[in-house]
Amino acid sequence: MPEIKVVTEVAGRVCALPVETGSSIGNGDEIAFVEAMKMEIPVTSTAAGKIKSILVKIDDVIAEGQAVAIVET
C-alpha cells in the first residue's frame, strides 16, 4: 500500500488529535490541530485511506513542514 506523509503548514503546538491509529479518513479530513498565534489551525489529509501512524502527541511543539501522520492509501 502506498503511504503519504501528512505535514503541517504552520509551526506551533499540537492542541488536538481527533483521529487515532487505524482510523479511516477521507481526503480533506482533519488529522490534527496546531495552535499558532492564538488560533487553532487544522492539519488535513491530502488523501483518503487509513491512519498508519500518528507521529506527534498533544502539546508537542512542531515546525512548519513537519510530518504529523502517515496515511496508507
HELIX and SHEET records of a PDB file:
SHEET    1   A 4 GLU A   3  VAL A   7  0                                        
SHEET    2   A 4 ALA A  67  GLU A  72 -1                                        
SHEET    3   A 4 GLY A  49  ILE A  54 -1                                        
SHEET    4   A 4 SER A  24  ILE A  25 -1                                        
SHEET    1   B 4 MET A  39  THR A  44  0                                        
SHEET    2   B 4 GLU A  30  ALA A  36 -1                                        
SHEET    3   B 4 GLY A  12  ALA A  16 -1                                        
SHEET    4   B 4 VAL A  61  ILE A  62 -1                                        
END                                                                             
